[in-house]
Amino acid sequence: MAGRAEIVEVLAAAPDPLAVDLGYGNRPDTAVEMAARLRAVEPRISLVGLEIDPQRVVADRDGVRFGLGGFELAGLRPHLVRAFNVLRQYDESEVLGSWAQMQAALAPGGLIVEGTCDEIGRRCTWVLLDEHRPRSLTLAWAPGHTDRPSELAPRLPKALIHHNVDGRAIFALLRAADRCWDSAAPYAPYGPRIRWLHARAALADLGVPVEQPRRRTRDNVLTVPWDHVAR
């Protein structure tokens, strides 16, 4: 996430870049880790971890501040917000309103990464939003722990998880990804990352508007425009 060009550009352009980790949970580990990763691409970054439960607010540590707050972002004006495994606890009917609250609190040009991951981050999906709209959907998985792209279905963002049924766009995308993965089986001896490179290319050949990563990643990654799956 930290290496995405849009995020790097937004943080680099800000005079005092600020990021928020919303809903860090029982432990502040995700906020501290997020700060370390962001500092690698933008050393000037400040990061605040927010929790809606007062009992989970911890003392500041490792250069990260912690406080009480929800989708209103505690009155902050961040350039980047990460909200992982937060909206999965809400009804789907509350998603758009929650997005709107966070979007209204962003600094100009800011971005939101809202999504879901498993307990140790081996399977992740997220929506990238700007101040006005959702821009893209990304699926990322550690290739050693996932056999097929459709295994990410239980980790889809709340806005999509109930739409993974025949006739909907997200269902079609996952099934197409599986078919392309199967067709790339001859590349399996070279490892799952190489196999996925060929599977993703096959998806593009089918007309799926797949984003091509600008650099190699440790995970297998599939990013498409939001409009492609919001149907």
Buried (B, 14 or more C-beta within 10 A) or exposed (E): BBEBEBBBEBBEEBEEBBBBBBBBBEEBEBBBBBBBEBBEBBEEBBBBBBBBEEEBBBEEEEEBBBBEBBBEBBEBEBBBBBBBBBBBEEEEEEBEEBBEEBBEBBBEEBBBBBBBBBEEBBBBBBBBBBBEEBBBBBBBBBBEEBEEBBBBBEBBBBBBBEBBEEEBBBBBBBBBBBBBBEEBEEBEEEEBBBBBBBBBEBBEEEEBEBBEBEEEEEBBBBBBBBBBBBE
